[in-house]
Amino acid sequence: MVVPGSEPMEEEPLFQPPEDLQLEAHIPDFSTYLTNYKKSTEEPEAFWTEVAKGFFWKSPPTGEILKYNFDVTKGNIYIKFMEGAKTNMCYNVLDRNVHDKNLGDRVAFYWEGNSPDHQVSITYSQLLTQVCRCANVLKQMGVRKGDRVAIYLPMIPELVYAMLACARIGAVHSIVFAGFSSESLCERILDAQCPFLVTADGVYRGEKLINLKQIADEALVRCKDRANFSVKKCIVVRHHALRIRKGSACNKLQTPWNADCDVWWDDLMETAPDECEPEWVDAEDPLFILYTSGSTGKPKGVLHTTAGYMLYTALTFKYVFDYHLGDVYWCTADIGWITGHSYITYGPLANGATSVLFEGVPLHPHVGRFWEIIEKYGVTKFYTAPTAIRLLMKYGKEPIQRYDLSSLRVLGTVGEPINPEAWNWYHEVVGQRRCPVVDTFWQTETGGHVLTPLPAATPLKPGSATLPFFGVQPTILNEHGEELEGEAEGYLVFRKPWPGIMRTVYGNQERFENTYFKKFPGFYVTGDGCRRDKDGYYWITGRIDDMLNVSGHLLSTAEVEGALTEHGAVAEAAVVSRPHAVKGECLYCFVTLKDGREFSHTLSEELKRQVREKIGPIATPDFIQNAPGLPKTRSGKIMRRILRQIARNEKDLGDLSTLADPKVVEVLFSQRCEAAA
């Protein structure tokens, strides 16, 4: 591995870590990173045993720390970490902080509601009490160790209480993002066979009032009709903000009720005891199931277990954000996604962190909401998605300049590769050129960061996820499964497991093995394409199914999209393939223009020329379509499957329930390129 900066950089600018951050950093320089990385890969037993000393174990492991098989030709795939040990996640993230570290009075969460007028501070002691009460409520309702509990809640404190209560009693939580449809909720309840559901009466998302209980009830009717499956109990949270909000909309919210099944959360919590003994579980007992999109359209239930996930989220949070007591950390994700599981709940709490828990959306009630919250709480570590950054870029610097962001020390991005233009804007405008940007690559399946800079140690290149985290061993393969050395581009895979990796697809080991291990036996296959530069830095180039094979040349969608968004008129771009009689595949590009810019034949030709000049003639797009909006999930991810079907004029699109705005699809079909008809 070349030490970045040891030779002149011609291709990409290099941003060195700030010296003031290095003074007290956990990993203060690149040399320390290399030393720790070497130990984590060459002596993993010693490395992870040392990390485990920071946690409570009811009993120690009985054999090797890490055992695994990644090769389908040698038998079933398995990963076992600290097998035989007993512990409890909830005890480690709450009781240990309150009783052993005397952090009971420290704020665990500043809850900031959809409206700026709604906020609550929750200390570690208060959090422990509420979680114990909730755990007793769940036990009273009949929840036992190993039972699956579906949680369909907005970003309110009760969501954290419920997931930690499950962990406390050994139940397995399956959180479903509260923006998902009744069909999506039904599908997940049925797949995990959840006998219990926790939901809320309603929620405001911006100005829109959503009747969550009605959606949940529709899902339960579908479960009954489709599979004759009924939940035993549905616990319903009264959203406090709905009761204190003035106006008539809330008064019109009718909460449907089934007296045989439904119970009010508040009524049960009032009388529940404040203490609940934790259930001591095996290291490899399930902690949670979280569903992620599958290439077949049927979501995969990613299963994470207790001990390995606990250690890995705790360590990645501590080092990637260089967290110290006194920091105020804010991750803008929803707990319904893996980012919220790992880096709002478990990772931060394991470190005794103070976090912001945000219910709202970036532009409500004004475009400066993010910056207002940073100033309000003195946020020092800020973690958000490139989609949000590009959205806020549209409004320029002026909304930011109204607020004091001098508290910020580290910025982070998550969810997708960030284009250099957005990276530079984030670094210069939000971070005022003094905050490193940790561009983290990971997946629901990985449990935590796998490729990431460390803010005081890693020189940064805009758009690169840089280098592997401790214990992670990436490599790049070609189509034939051969490892590529040095500068290379191909399939990103990992040689060995780390503690936080998923253990299986819930109820479907065969799908787990076929999806992640069958293509290249001996490796975990991420499904992402990747480029490694001469410094050993990794650049995620897009999903493998988003790789384009044009005339025998492998092109990444991210590379073409990056070239398009460098044009001054383009706000966002998405590129997919379309069959071509001669080239096999050709590029079909959707571009969203910045406010005030108009799409024209001249602009289309300019964009084609820009891609040709930036990447080469082989990458010249055949089609460029104006896209006033792109089909995205509620988490902001572009649904490329739909774009491919639009490019090919395939009208049977299947389930669109996960789209934030399904009407976008009609508009895109109506504006398809005439030449592609």
C-alpha positions as CSV (number, residue, x, y, z in Angstrom):
1,M,0.0,0.0,0.0
2,V,1.5,3.3,-1.1
3,V,1.4,6.1,1.6
4,P,-0.8,8.7,0.0
5,G,1.0,11.9,-0.6
6,S,4.4,10.3,-0.8
7,E,4.5,11.0,-4.6
8,P,2.9,13.8,-6.6
9,M,-0.8,13.5,-7.3
10,E,-1.8,14.3,-10.8
11,E,-5.2,12.8,-11.1
12,E,-7.2,13.7,-8.0
13,P,-6.7,16.5,-5.4
14,L,-5.6,15.1,-2.0
15,F,-6.9,16.6,1.3
16,Q,-4.7,16.0,4.3
17,P,-6.3,15.5,7.8
18,P,-6.5,18.7,9.9
19,E,-3.7,19.0,12.3
20,D,-5.9,20.1,15.2
21,L,-8.0,17.0,14.8
22,Q,-4.9,14.8,15.1
23,L,-4.0,16.0,18.5
24,E,-6.5,13.9,20.4
25,A,-7.7,11.5,17.7
26,H,-8.1,7.8,18.5
27,I,-6.3,7.0,15.2
28,P,-4.1,10.2,14.9
29,D,-2.1,9.5,11.7
30,F,-1.8,7.1,8.7
31,S,1.0,5.2,10.4
32,T,-1.2,4.3,13.3
33,Y,-3.9,3.2,10.9
34,L,-1.5,0.9,9.1
35,T,-0.3,-0.6,12.3
36,N,-3.8,-1.4,13.5
37,Y,-4.9,-2.7,10.1
38,K,-1.9,-5.0,10.0
39,K,-2.8,-6.5,13.4
40,S,-6.5,-6.8,12.6
41,T,-5.8,-8.9,9.5
42,E,-2.7,-10.8,10.6
43,E,-3.8,-11.4,14.3
44,P,-7.6,-11.1,14.2
45,E,-8.0,-13.2,17.4
46,A,-5.8,-10.8,19.4
47,F,-7.3,-7.7,17.8
48,W,-10.9,-8.6,18.5
49,T,-10.3,-10.1,21.9
50,E,-8.8,-6.7,22.9
51,V,-11.9,-4.9,21.5
52,A,-14.2,-7.3,23.4
53,K,-12.6,-6.3,26.7
54,G,-14.6,-3.1,26.6
55,F,-17.9,-4.9,26.9
56,F,-19.7,-7.0,29.5
57,W,-19.9,-10.8,29.0
58,K,-21.9,-13.0,31.3
59,S,-19.7,-15.9,30.1
60,P,-16.7,-16.0,27.8
61,P,-16.3,-17.7,24.4
62,T,-15.5,-21.4,24.4
63,G,-13.3,-21.7,21.3
64,E,-11.9,-19.7,18.5
65,I,-13.0,-16.1,18.3
66,L,-13.9,-16.2,14.6
67,K,-14.8,-19.3,12.5
68,Y,-16.1,-19.2,9.0
69,N,-16.5,-20.8,5.5
70,F,-16.8,-18.5,2.5
71,D,-16.4,-21.3,-0.1
72,V,-19.7,-22.9,-1.3
73,T,-17.7,-25.8,-2.8
74,K,-16.6,-26.8,0.6
75,G,-20.0,-26.9,2.3
76,N,-22.5,-24.5,3.9
77,I,-21.5,-20.9,4.3
78,Y,-21.3,-19.8,8.0
79,I,-19.7,-17.1,10.2
80,K,-19.4,-17.6,13.9
81,F,-17.9,-15.0,16.3
82,M,-17.2,-15.5,20.0
83,E,-19.3,-18.7,19.9
84,G,-20.2,-19.8,23.4
85,A,-20.1,-16.4,24.9
86,K,-23.2,-14.9,26.6
87,T,-24.1,-11.2,26.7
88,N,-26.9,-8.8,26.1
89,M,-26.8,-5.8,23.7
90,C,-29.2,-3.6,25.7
91,Y,-27.2,-4.2,28.9
92,N,-24.0,-3.1,27.1
93,V,-25.4,0.0,25.5
94,L,-27.5,1.2,28.5
95,D,-26.8,-0.4,31.9
96,R,-23.1,-0.4,31.4
97,N,-23.2,3.4,30.6
98,V,-25.5,4.2,33.5
99,H,-24.0,2.0,36.3
100,D,-20.4,1.3,35.3
101,K,-19.5,4.6,33.5
102,N,-21.7,7.0,35.6
103,L,-23.2,8.5,32.4
104,G,-26.8,8.4,33.7
105,D,-27.2,12.1,33.5
106,R,-25.7,12.4,30.1
107,V,-28.1,13.2,27.2
108,A,-28.4,10.1,25.0
109,F,-30.8,11.8,22.5
110,Y,-32.0,15.3,21.6
111,W,-35.2,14.4,19.9
112,E,-36.1,17.0,17.3
113,G,-39.6,16.6,15.9
114,N,-41.1,17.3,12.5
115,S,-41.9,20.8,13.8
116,P,-39.1,22.9,15.3
117,D,-41.3,23.5,18.3
118,H,-41.2,19.9,19.3
119,Q,-38.2,18.6,21.2
120,V,-37.3,16.4,24.1
121,S,-34.0,15.6,25.8
122,I,-33.6,12.0,27.0
123,T,-30.7,11.1,29.4
124,Y,-29.2,7.6,29.6
125,S,-31.0,7.0,32.9
126,Q,-34.4,8.0,31.4
127,L,-33.7,5.9,28.3
128,L,-32.9,2.8,30.5
129,T,-36.1,3.3,32.5
130,Q,-38.3,3.6,29.4
131,V,-36.7,0.6,27.7
132,C,-37.2,-1.5,30.8
133,R,-40.8,-0.5,31.0
134,C,-41.3,-1.3,27.3
135,A,-39.5,-4.7,27.8
136,N,-42.0,-5.5,30.6
137,V,-44.9,-4.5,28.4
138,L,-43.7,-6.8,25.6
139,K,-43.4,-9.7,28.1
140,Q,-46.8,-8.9,29.4
141,M,-48.1,-9.1,25.9
142,G,-46.6,-12.6,25.5
143,V,-43.3,-11.8,23.7
144,R,-40.6,-14.3,24.5
145,K,-37.0,-14.9,23.5
146,G,-36.7,-15.6,19.8
147,D,-40.1,-14.1,18.9
148,R,-40.0,-11.6,16.0
149,V,-41.5,-8.2,16.6
150,A,-42.4,-6.0,13.7
151,I,-41.9,-2.3,14.4
152,Y,-43.6,0.3,12.1
153,L,-42.9,3.6,13.8
154,P,-41.8,7.1,12.7
155,M,-38.6,8.7,14.1
156,I,-39.9,9.1,17.7
157,P,-38.2,8.0,20.9
158,E,-40.6,5.1,21.2
159,L,-38.9,3.5,18.2
160,V,-35.6,3.4,20.1
161,Y,-37.4,2.2,23.2
162,A,-39.1,-0.7,21.3
163,M,-36.0,-1.9,19.5
164,L,-33.8,-1.9,22.7
165,A,-36.6,-3.6,24.6
166,C,-36.6,-6.4,22.1
167,A,-32.8,-6.7,22.5
168,R,-33.2,-6.7,26.3
169,I,-35.5,-9.7,26.4
170,G,-33.9,-11.6,23.5
171,A,-36.7,-10.9,21.0
172,V,-35.8,-10.2,17.4
173,H,-36.9,-6.9,16.0
174,S,-37.8,-6.3,12.4
175,I,-38.2,-2.6,11.8
176,V,-40.1,-1.5,8.7
177,F,-39.5,2.1,7.5
178,A,-42.7,4.0,8.3
179,G,-42.8,5.4,4.8
180,F,-43.4,1.9,3.3
181,S,-46.8,0.9,2.0
182,S,-49.2,-1.6,3.6
183,E,-48.1,-4.2,0.9
184,S,-44.4,-3.8,2.0
185,L,-45.3,-4.1,5.6
186,C,-47.5,-7.2,5.0
187,E,-44.7,-8.8,3.0
188,R,-42.2,-8.3,5.8
189,I,-44.6,-9.5,8.6
190,L,-45.3,-12.6,6.7
191,D,-41.7,-13.4,5.7
192,A,-40.5,-13.1,9.3
193,Q,-43.8,-14.5,10.8
194,C,-44.0,-11.7,13.3
195,P,-46.6,-12.4,16.0
196,F,-46.4,-8.9,17.3
197,L,-46.5,-5.4,15.8
198,V,-45.7,-2.0,17.3
199,T,-47.0,1.0,15.4
200,A,-48.4,4.6,15.9
201,D,-51.6,6.4,15.3
202,G,-50.1,8.8,12.8
203,V,-47.3,11.1,11.9
204,Y,-46.6,14.4,10.1
205,R,-44.0,14.2,7.3
206,G,-43.5,17.9,6.5
207,E,-47.1,19.2,6.2
208,K,-48.6,15.9,5.2
209,L,-50.5,13.9,7.9
210,I,-50.1,10.2,7.5
211,N,-52.5,7.7,9.2
212,L,-50.0,5.0,10.1
213,K,-52.5,2.9,12.0
214,Q,-54.7,2.7,9.0
215,I,-51.8,1.5,6.8
216,A,-50.8,-1.0,9.4
217,D,-54.4,-2.3,9.6
218,E,-54.5,-2.7,5.8
219,A,-51.2,-4.7,6.0
220,L,-52.8,-7.0,8.7
221,V,-55.8,-7.6,6.5
222,R,-53.5,-8.6,3.6
223,C,-51.6,-11.0,5.9
224,K,-54.9,-12.6,6.9
225,D,-56.2,-12.8,3.3
226,R,-53.0,-14.0,1.7
227,A,-51.7,-16.5,4.3
228,N,-54.3,-16.7,7.0
229,F,-51.7,-15.1,9.4
230,S,-52.8,-12.9,12.3
231,V,-50.6,-11.0,14.7
232,K,-51.4,-11.7,18.4
233,K,-51.1,-8.1,19.5
234,C,-50.7,-4.7,17.9
235,I,-49.3,-2.1,20.3
236,V,-50.2,1.5,19.2
237,V,-48.2,4.6,20.2
238,R,-50.1,7.9,20.5
239,H,-47.8,10.4,18.7
240,H,-47.5,13.2,21.2
241,A,-46.9,15.8,18.6
242,L,-50.3,15.1,17.0
243,R,-52.0,15.9,20.3
244,I,-50.3,19.3,20.8
245,R,-50.4,20.5,17.2
246,K,-53.0,23.2,16.6
247,G,-55.4,22.9,13.7
248,S,-58.1,20.7,12.5
249,A,-56.1,18.1,10.5
250,C,-55.1,16.1,13.7
251,N,-58.7,16.2,15.0
252,K,-59.8,14.5,11.8
253,L,-57.3,11.6,12.3
254,Q,-59.5,8.6,12.9
255,T,-57.6,5.7,14.5
256,P,-59.2,2.4,13.5
257,W,-59.4,-0.1,16.3
258,N,-59.6,-3.8,16.8
259,A,-60.4,-4.5,20.4
260,D,-59.3,-8.1,20.1
261,C,-55.8,-7.2,19.0
262,D,-55.0,-3.5,19.6
263,V,-53.7,-2.0,22.8
264,W,-52.5,1.5,23.6
265,W,-48.8,1.8,24.4
266,D,-49.3,4.7,26.9
267,D,-51.8,2.7,29.0
268,L,-49.5,-0.2,29.3
269,M,-46.3,1.9,29.9
270,E,-47.9,3.8,32.8
271,T,-48.2,0.8,35.0
272,A,-45.1,-1.2,33.8
273,P,-42.3,-1.7,36.3
274,D,-39.1,0.4,35.9
275,E,-36.7,-2.5,36.0
276,C,-36.4,-5.6,33.8
277,E,-33.6,-8.2,34.1
278,P,-31.8,-8.7,30.7
279,E,-32.0,-12.0,29.0
280,W,-28.5,-13.3,28.5
281,V,-28.2,-14.6,25.0
282,D,-25.6,-16.5,23.0
283,A,-23.1,-14.4,21.0
284,E,-24.6,-15.8,17.7
285,D,-28.3,-15.5,18.8
286,P,-30.3,-13.2,16.4
287,L,-30.5,-9.5,17.2
288,F,-32.6,-8.3,14.3
289,I,-33.9,-8.9,10.8
290,L,-33.8,-6.0,8.3
291,Y,-35.2,-6.3,4.8
292,T,-33.3,-5.0,1.8
293,S,-34.2,-5.0,-1.9
294,G,-33.4,-8.1,-3.9
295,S,-32.7,-8.4,-7.6
296,T,-35.7,-10.7,-7.9
297,G,-38.0,-8.0,-6.4
298,K,-38.7,-10.0,-3.2
299,P,-37.0,-8.3,-0.3
300,K,-34.2,-10.3,1.6
301,G,-34.4,-10.6,5.4
302,V,-30.8,-9.8,6.4
303,L,-30.1,-11.4,9.7
304,H,-27.6,-9.9,12.2
305,T,-26.5,-11.5,15.4
306,T,-25.6,-10.1,18.8
307,A,-21.9,-10.1,19.7
308,G,-20.2,-9.4,16.4
309,Y,-22.6,-6.7,15.4
310,M,-22.2,-5.0,18.8
311,L,-18.4,-4.9,18.7
312,Y,-18.3,-3.9,15.0
313,T,-20.8,-1.0,15.2
314,A,-19.2,0.3,18.4
315,L,-15.7,0.3,16.9
316,T,-16.6,1.7,13.5
317,F,-18.6,4.5,15.2
318,K,-15.7,5.4,17.6
319,Y,-13.0,5.5,14.9
320,V,-14.8,6.6,11.7
321,F,-16.4,9.6,13.5
322,D,-13.5,9.9,16.0
323,Y,-16.1,10.2,18.7
324,H,-15.2,11.6,22.1
325,L,-17.3,12.4,25.1
326,G,-18.6,15.9,24.7
327,D,-19.3,15.5,21.0
328,V,-22.8,15.9,19.7
329,Y,-23.4,13.6,16.8
330,W,-26.2,13.7,14.2
331,C,-27.0,11.1,11.6
332,T,-30.0,12.3,9.5
333,A,-31.0,8.7,8.4
334,D,-34.2,6.9,9.4
335,I,-33.8,4.0,11.9
336,G,-35.9,2.0,9.3
337,W,-32.7,1.6,7.4
338,I,-29.4,-0.1,8.4
339,T,-27.7,3.3,8.8
340,G,-30.2,4.1,11.6
341,H,-29.8,0.7,13.3
342,S,-26.0,0.9,13.3
343,Y,-25.2,4.6,13.6
344,I,-28.2,6.1,15.4
345,T,-29.0,3.4,17.9
346,Y,-26.4,0.7,18.5
347,G,-23.0,2.2,17.6
348,P,-23.5,5.6,19.3
349,L,-25.1,4.2,22.5
350,A,-22.4,1.6,22.8
351,N,-20.0,4.6,23.1
352,G,-22.1,6.6,25.5
353,A,-22.6,9.2,22.8
354,T,-25.0,12.1,22.7
355,S,-27.0,12.1,19.4
356,V,-29.7,14.1,17.6
357,L,-32.8,12.0,16.7
358,F,-34.6,13.8,13.9
359,E,-38.1,13.1,12.8
360,G,-38.4,15.7,10.1
361,V,-37.3,16.3,6.5
362,P,-34.6,18.6,5.1
363,L,-36.8,21.4,3.7
364,H,-39.5,21.7,6.3
365,P,-40.5,24.2,7.4
366,H,-37.7,26.0,5.5
367,V,-34.6,25.1,3.5
368,G,-32.3,25.9,6.4
369,R,-33.6,23.2,8.8
370,F,-30.5,21.1,8.8
371,W,-28.2,24.1,9.5
372,E,-30.6,25.4,12.2
373,I,-30.4,22.1,14.1
374,I,-26.6,22.0,13.8
375,E,-26.5,25.4,15.4
376,K,-29.2,24.7,18.0
377,Y,-27.4,21.6,19.5
378,G,-23.8,22.4,18.7
379,V,-23.5,19.3,16.4
380,T,-19.8,18.3,16.0
381,K,-20.1,15.2,13.8
382,F,-22.7,15.2,11.0
383,Y,-23.6,12.2,8.8
384,T,-26.0,12.5,5.9
385,A,-26.6,11.2,2.3
386,P,-25.3,12.5,-1.0
387,T,-28.9,12.8,-2.1
388,A,-29.6,15.3,0.7
389,I,-26.4,17.2,-0.1
390,R,-27.3,17.6,-3.8
391,L,-30.8,18.6,-2.8
392,L,-29.5,21.4,-0.5
393,M,-26.9,22.4,-3.1
394,K,-29.7,23.7,-5.2
395,Y,-30.4,26.4,-2.7
396,G,-26.8,27.6,-2.7
397,K,-24.7,29.1,0.2
398,E,-27.2,31.7,1.4
399,P,-29.4,29.5,3.6
400,I,-26.2,28.1,5.3
401,Q,-24.7,31.5,5.9
402,R,-27.6,32.5,8.2
403,Y,-26.4,29.9,10.8
404,D,-23.3,29.3,12.9
405,L,-21.8,25.9,11.9
406,S,-18.5,26.5,13.6
407,S,-19.1,23.5,16.0
408,L,-18.7,21.0,13.1
409,R,-15.5,18.9,13.2
410,V,-16.2,15.8,11.0
411,L,-18.6,15.4,8.1
412,G,-19.8,12.0,6.7
413,T,-21.7,10.6,3.8
414,V,-23.6,7.3,3.4
415,G,-25.9,5.4,1.1
416,E,-24.3,5.9,-2.3
417,P,-21.0,7.1,-3.9
418,I,-20.8,10.8,-3.7
419,N,-19.8,12.7,-6.9
420,P,-16.8,15.0,-6.5
421,E,-18.9,18.2,-7.1
422,A,-21.2,17.4,-4.2
423,W,-18.1,16.3,-2.1
424,N,-16.4,19.6,-2.7
425,W,-19.5,21.7,-2.0
426,Y,-20.0,19.8,1.3
427,H,-16.4,20.2,2.3
428,E,-16.1,23.9,1.3
429,V,-19.6,25.3,2.1
430,V,-20.8,23.2,5.0
431,G,-17.4,22.2,6.5
432,Q,-15.8,25.5,5.7
433,R,-12.7,23.7,4.4
434,R,-11.7,22.6,7.9
435,C,-13.8,19.4,8.3
436,P,-12.7,16.1,6.8
437,V,-15.4,14.2,4.8
438,V,-15.6,10.5,5.7
439,D,-17.2,8.9,2.6
440,T,-18.3,5.6,4.0
441,F,-19.0,2.5,1.9
442,W,-21.0,-0.3,3.5
443,Q,-24.3,-2.2,3.1
444,T,-27.2,-3.6,5.1
445,E,-25.4,-6.9,4.8
446,T,-22.1,-5.7,6.1
447,G,-23.5,-4.3,9.4
448,G,-21.1,-1.4,9.5
449,H,-18.5,0.6,7.5
450,V,-16.1,-1.6,5.4
451,L,-14.4,1.0,3.2
452,T,-14.0,4.4,4.9
453,P,-11.5,7.1,5.7
454,L,-10.6,7.8,9.3
455,P,-10.8,11.6,9.8
456,A,-7.4,12.2,11.4
457,A,-5.5,9.5,9.6
458,T,-6.6,9.2,5.9
459,P,-5.7,11.7,3.2
460,L,-8.9,12.2,1.3
461,K,-9.8,12.1,-2.4
462,P,-13.3,13.5,-3.3
463,G,-15.4,10.6,-4.4
464,S,-13.3,7.8,-3.0
465,A,-14.3,5.6,-0.1
466,T,-10.5,5.3,0.4
467,L,-9.3,2.2,2.4
468,P,-10.6,-0.8,4.3
469,F,-11.6,-0.6,8.0
470,F,-9.9,-2.9,10.5
471,G,-10.4,-6.6,9.8
472,V,-11.8,-6.0,6.3
473,Q,-9.9,-7.5,3.4
474,P,-11.1,-6.3,0.0
475,T,-9.9,-7.4,-3.4
476,I,-11.0,-6.9,-7.0
477,L,-11.9,-9.8,-9.4
478,N,-12.4,-9.9,-13.1
479,E,-15.3,-11.7,-14.8
480,H,-13.4,-15.0,-14.5
481,G,-12.9,-14.7,-10.8
482,E,-9.2,-13.9,-11.1
483,E,-7.7,-11.4,-8.6
484,L,-6.4,-8.2,-10.1
485,E,-3.3,-6.5,-8.6
486,G,-2.4,-2.9,-8.5
487,E,-4.5,-0.4,-10.4
488,A,-7.6,-2.3,-11.5
489,E,-11.3,-2.2,-12.1
490,G,-13.8,-5.1,-11.6
491,Y,-15.9,-6.7,-9.0
492,L,-15.5,-5.7,-5.3
493,V,-15.3,-8.8,-3.0
494,F,-14.1,-9.6,0.5
495,R,-11.8,-12.5,1.3
496,K,-12.7,-13.0,5.0
497,P,-15.5,-12.0,7.3
498,W,-15.5,-9.3,10.0
499,P,-17.6,-9.6,13.1
500,G,-20.5,-7.4,11.9
501,I,-21.3,-9.2,8.6
502,M,-24.8,-10.7,8.1
503,R,-25.2,-14.4,9.0
504,T,-27.9,-15.5,6.6
505,V,-31.1,-14.5,4.8
506,Y,-33.8,-15.2,7.3
507,G,-35.5,-18.5,6.5
508,N,-33.6,-18.9,3.3
509,Q,-29.9,-20.0,3.6
510,E,-29.9,-21.1,-0.1
511,R,-30.7,-17.5,-1.2
512,F,-28.0,-16.2,1.1
513,E,-25.4,-18.5,-0.5
514,N,-26.6,-18.0,-4.1
515,T,-26.7,-14.2,-3.7
516,Y,-23.4,-13.5,-2.0
517,F,-21.1,-16.5,-2.5
518,K,-22.0,-18.6,-5.5
519,K,-20.6,-16.3,-8.3
520,F,-17.0,-16.3,-6.8
521,P,-16.5,-19.2,-4.4
522,G,-14.3,-18.2,-1.5
523,F,-15.3,-14.6,-1.5
524,Y,-18.2,-12.5,-0.2
525,V,-19.5,-10.7,-3.3
526,T,-20.8,-7.2,-2.6
527,G,-22.6,-6.8,-5.9
528,D,-20.7,-3.5,-6.6
529,G,-18.1,-2.7,-9.2
530,C,-15.0,-1.0,-8.0
531,R,-11.8,0.7,-9.2
532,R,-8.5,0.7,-7.2
533,D,-6.1,3.5,-8.0
534,K,-2.3,3.6,-7.8
535,D,-2.4,4.5,-4.1
536,G,-4.6,1.6,-3.3
537,Y,-7.7,3.7,-2.8
538,Y,-11.0,2.2,-3.7
539,W,-13.7,3.9,-5.8
540,I,-17.1,2.4,-5.9
541,T,-18.3,2.5,-9.5
542,G,-21.9,1.3,-9.1
543,R,-23.8,-1.9,-8.7
544,I,-22.7,-4.8,-10.9
545,D,-26.1,-4.8,-12.5
546,D,-25.6,-1.2,-13.3
547,M,-22.3,-1.9,-15.1
548,L,-22.6,-1.4,-18.8
549,N,-20.9,-3.6,-21.3
550,V,-20.6,-1.4,-24.5
551,S,-18.8,-3.1,-27.4
552,G,-17.0,-5.3,-24.9
553,H,-15.9,-2.5,-22.6
554,L,-17.1,-2.4,-19.0
555,L,-18.4,1.1,-18.1
556,S,-19.7,2.1,-14.7
557,T,-22.9,4.1,-14.4
558,A,-21.3,6.3,-11.7
559,E,-18.5,7.3,-14.0
560,V,-20.8,8.5,-16.8
561,E,-23.2,10.1,-14.3
562,G,-20.2,12.0,-12.8
563,A,-19.3,13.3,-16.2
564,L,-22.8,14.5,-16.8
565,T,-23.2,16.3,-13.5
566,E,-20.0,18.2,-14.0
567,H,-21.9,20.2,-16.7
568,G,-23.2,23.5,-15.2
569,A,-26.8,22.8,-16.2
570,V,-27.2,19.4,-14.7
571,A,-28.3,18.9,-11.1
572,E,-28.6,15.1,-11.1
573,A,-28.2,12.3,-13.6
574,A,-28.9,8.6,-13.8
575,V,-27.6,6.2,-16.5
576,V,-28.9,2.8,-17.6
577,S,-28.3,0.4,-20.4
578,R,-30.5,-0.2,-23.4
579,P,-30.1,-3.0,-25.9
580,H,-28.2,-2.0,-29.1
581,A,-28.1,-4.1,-32.3
582,V,-24.4,-3.4,-32.9
583,K,-22.8,-2.6,-29.5
584,G,-24.8,-5.0,-27.4
585,E,-25.7,-2.2,-25.0
586,C,-25.8,1.5,-25.3
587,L,-26.1,4.3,-22.8
588,Y,-29.5,5.9,-22.0
589,C,-29.2,8.9,-19.8
590,F,-31.8,10.8,-17.7
591,V,-30.8,14.3,-16.6
592,T,-32.5,16.6,-14.1
593,L,-31.6,20.2,-14.8
594,K,-30.9,23.0,-12.3
595,D,-33.6,25.6,-11.7
596,G,-33.8,28.0,-14.7
597,R,-32.1,25.8,-17.2
598,E,-34.0,24.5,-20.2
599,F,-33.5,21.2,-22.1
600,S,-32.6,21.5,-25.8
601,H,-31.0,19.6,-28.6
602,T,-27.9,21.9,-28.2
603,L,-27.6,21.0,-24.5
604,S,-28.0,17.3,-25.3
605,E,-25.1,17.5,-27.8
606,E,-23.0,19.4,-25.2
607,L,-23.6,16.6,-22.7
608,K,-22.7,13.9,-25.2
609,R,-19.5,15.8,-26.0
610,Q,-18.7,16.2,-22.3
611,V,-19.0,12.5,-21.6
612,R,-17.0,11.7,-24.7
613,E,-14.2,14.0,-23.7
614,K,-14.2,13.0,-20.0
615,I,-14.3,9.2,-20.5
616,G,-13.8,8.4,-24.2
617,P,-15.7,7.9,-27.4
618,I,-16.9,4.5,-26.2
619,A,-18.9,6.1,-23.4
620,T,-20.8,8.6,-25.7
621,P,-24.5,8.3,-24.7
622,D,-26.9,7.3,-27.5
623,F,-29.9,8.9,-25.7
624,I,-30.2,11.8,-23.3
625,Q,-33.7,12.4,-21.8
626,N,-34.9,15.4,-19.8
627,A,-36.1,14.1,-16.4
628,P,-37.9,16.7,-14.3
629,G,-37.7,14.1,-11.5
630,L,-36.2,10.6,-11.0
631,P,-38.0,7.6,-9.5
632,K,-36.6,7.3,-6.0
633,T,-37.4,5.4,-2.9
634,R,-38.3,7.3,0.2
635,S,-34.7,7.0,1.4
636,G,-33.5,8.8,-1.8
637,K,-32.2,5.8,-3.8
638,I,-32.8,5.9,-7.5
639,M,-34.8,2.9,-8.8
640,R,-32.7,2.1,-11.8
641,R,-34.8,-1.0,-12.6
642,I,-37.6,1.4,-13.5
643,L,-35.4,3.6,-15.5
644,R,-34.2,0.6,-17.5
645,Q,-37.8,-0.3,-18.3
646,I,-38.6,3.3,-19.3
647,A,-35.5,3.3,-21.6
648,R,-36.8,0.1,-23.2
649,N,-40.4,1.2,-23.2
650,E,-41.5,-1.7,-21.1
651,K,-44.8,-0.7,-19.5
652,D,-45.2,-3.6,-17.0
653,L,-43.3,-2.0,-14.1
654,G,-44.5,-4.2,-11.2
655,D,-44.8,-2.9,-7.7
656,L,-44.2,0.8,-7.4
657,S,-45.2,1.1,-3.7
658,T,-41.7,2.0,-2.5
659,L,-41.5,5.0,-4.7
660,A,-41.7,8.4,-3.0
661,D,-43.6,9.8,-6.0
662,P,-45.0,7.3,-8.5
663,K,-46.2,10.1,-10.8
664,V,-42.6,10.7,-11.9
665,V,-42.8,7.5,-13.9
666,E,-45.7,8.7,-16.0
667,V,-43.8,12.0,-16.8
668,L,-40.7,10.1,-17.8
669,F,-42.6,7.8,-20.1
670,S,-44.3,10.7,-21.8
671,Q,-40.9,12.4,-22.4
672,R,-39.0,9.4,-23.7
673,C,-36.5,10.1,-26.5
674,E,-38.3,9.9,-29.8
675,A,-35.4,8.1,-31.4
676,A,-35.7,5.3,-28.8
677,A,-39.4,4.7,-29.5
